[in-house]
Amino acid sequence: MVERYLWLGRRPLHLRLRFLQGESTGSYVTRLAARNLRPVEQVLASVGVGPMPVEPQYTEMYASRYARERLADLSGCSVAELSLRLVSLRDEFLMPDGSADDWEWPWDARAGFIVQACSLCAASRGTRCPAWLILPDPWHVCLRHGRWTDNSRSLQCPYIDLRDHPGVVRAQQRLNRVRKRLGYVAARWVEADALSVLTCVRYLENPSRAGEREWAVLAARVGEQRARPVAQFGMLARLAWDMAWLEERRRAGRLSAADSRAWLQRVGRQRGFAFRDPLTHWISGHRPVRHARQASDSGAEGPGETEVAGQEAAPLASLQDLTCLPWVRMPNEMDRLFL
Ligand SMILES: [Zn+2]
């Protein structure tokens, strides 16, 4: 370490790079090299020692503490800012101290999904080549440009135009409102539970259940795996909205058992009979409480209490990881589809 420190310069690269929200470290390093007209290998060689780089659409790059410092120097920003902007450089994802290499590109990202960035957002940050995000969900909705991108890594059809799917835009707006009302962490829990309920009722098995011809057209164009989460996004948001109503009152200590029963009746009627059983199961883990701390004393397990205890959801925890319900499967399990 000391030797490398001595012979490596610590100057920033000539041209800086603007950060993209949620970008993966591999994508950032690749873009930084391209912006300075240098091969990635060469930029990495000035960060330390390690294996050959991998194209950023395939996996994430992880770094040692030393390499993170050096990358911050090259980028012309502080380690704190770099770790804030590039989630995979946060302490919890650093390579263990004493590793022989300073970076690695494992077979797959350790947490999160590699999703293509909206190219118009990337262009507005000065990037013309494809950029890649590392996100807790295998999809990303850009409301600004009306584009859905996912972890398919397809360069032929990099995004789905949401002008053809206005329901998806409304669904994302609805999810954003849930996040505003409940706070990000609690909203993620509710989304996770909603997805689990959809899995239980096998809603995710059958996109035609979303009802419309547009999904068949989309599936024919991009394949069923990519179309499925788009098709089911509306129901995911509606159900999360319903569940947030109950969860918000429960957390505020304003929920009675009668409210829960009335809610179950109403939502069961609106969403379908099949939803009643999993939602009853969900309610049993989210019982009315006077205030959240009592719930943990009385043994009622629920994600809300964990948050009250001061913990935060891991930044790249997937909906599968977050749900307190037993039914888990992502709607498009297709990481590494193109390898
Ligand atoms: Zn965009």
Residues whose N, C-alpha, C, O or C-beta is under 5 A from the ligand:
A	BS01	ZN	C118 L120 C121 C142 R144 H145
